[in-house]
Amino acid sequence: MGNLPTPQPTLNVYTRHSSGCPYRKNRYSRQCTCPKWFEIQGDGCRRRVSARTRDGRTADDLAAAEQERLRAGPAPPAEQVKPLTVEEGLAKWIASFKRRWAPSTIVQYGTFKRKVQRWATEKKITLLRDITSSHLETWREEWGLGDLLPPSVENPKGAPRRTDDKIGAPSQNQFQGYLKRFCHWAHTRGHFAVNPAAVLDSIRPDDKRTMPLTLEQFDELIAAAEKYDSYRMRPMDRFGAELKAIFLVQRWTGLRILDVLALPRKALVGNALSLKTIKTGAKVKATLPLHVVAALAAIPPRPGTHKDYFFWSTTCKYAVLRSQWLCRIRKLRPQLSFVDEHGQPMVFHSHMLRDTFAVQLILAGAHVDEVSALLTHKSIAVTQRYYMRWIKEMETQLQDKHIELMKKMGARFAA
C-alpha cells in the first residue's frame, strides 16, 4: 500500500470580538474592527497566530499569502532569491492580486506604489531586500499633516515635510496596511530574511479626525461660497454657485465629496435622491430639503460640464475630478476664520460636512444604527469609533431629560 499524500495545512481567519461587538456571535465575521487572528491546522496540531490587523480585507489578503507559503514549504534564503528592485517588487505584488478592483481601489494602490517608489529613490534604496525595519520606522515618524515635521534637537524649527508624507490619521492607517501587506508578500517569497514591517504597530484611531462644523461655521462657509465669485477676475473661474450646492448636498446627505461631484442629474427626481456610492457601491436614498434642491437648480450651465451631470465633464477620471474641486475649495479657505473647541485655527476640509451631518443627527436623538445606515458604514463599530464622543454626549442629554421628566412626576433625587 503506497504512502498517503501528506494533507495540506489549512488556515482560517477568525475574529476575537470584544464584549460589546454586535457581531460577537459569529467568530468568522469580517464586518467589525475587532482583532483578526489566524487558525492554522496541519501536522496533527492546531495553532493560533495574530494577524496584527483589525481590517477584514487585510486579514484575508495576509491569509491568502500565508496559505500559499505554507503549501509551498519553507522559503529559500533571501540570498538565493533573484534580487528585485523596489519598483519590480511593487509591480509583481500588485499583479499577484486576482480580484476585480473598483476604480477607487485601483487609484489607491497606484498612489501607494508611486509613494513607495519615490521614497525609496530619495533614500537611495534600489533593491527590495535593502529595506529595513529602521527605514520603515523612521519613515512612519515623518507622516502627518502640515508643511513641517515636529521640532527636534537637530531641527528646532521643524524640517520641511515631504509632499508624499502629508497623510492624515485615517489615511496613515490605510497606507500602513498596504505597506505591511506588501512586505509580508515579499517576505513569504524570500526577498526578506526578516519581515521589516512586522515591527510596525497598529495606528490607533484618533477622535481628532472627526471635526464637525458648528451651525455658525456652516453659515460662514455658505456665505464664503456666495462671495467666491467676487474674488475671481475671469468668468471661467467663478464657481461660487457650484461650491454652495456641493456643501449643501454634503451637509444634508452625509455623502463623500466624490459622490457629490459625480452626481448625475437623473439621480435627483423632485427632491428624492438615489445613487450608489463610488467607494463601496452602497445604495443611498435621501430626501433633500427644498433649499438644497434650489441650490442645485441654480447652477449655471458650463461648456465643460456634461449635460447629464451637475459638476462632471465625464472626460476625466475620478481622481482628476476630485483634485480639480479640492483646488477650488482651497482657494476658499482664506475667507474662513474657523477655530476648534480649544480656540486653535482649524483648516476646512470637505469631509467635515459628512461629520457635521452625522453629529447633528446624533445630537438630535438618532440611534447609532440609523446614523450608521445613513453613512453607509459597513458596521456599527465604525460609526461608534468615529462618533463615540457625541454618542456619549447625546446619552447624557437623554439621561438629564429623563431625570427632569421624573421630577415633574414627583420623583426625588439626592442633590
BELLINTA-V837470 format. One record per helix or strand of 2 or more residues. SS is the DSSP state (hx for helix, st for strand). FROM is the first residue (numbers start at 1). LEN is the number of residues. If there is no record, write none. Layout:
BEGIN
ss=(SS/SS)
from=(FROM/FROM)
len=(LEN/LEN)
END
This chain:
BEGIN
ss=(st/st/st/hx/hx/hx/hx/hx/hx/hx/hx/hx/hx/hx/hx/hx/hx/hx/st/st/st/hx/hx/hx/hx/hx)
from=(10/35/45/56/78/86/103/128/133/163/169/196/207/215/235/240/257/265/268/272/283/290/318/351/368/380)
len=(7/8/9/17/3/10/20/3/9/3/20/4/3/17/3/14/5/3/2/5/5/8/18/13/7/29)
END
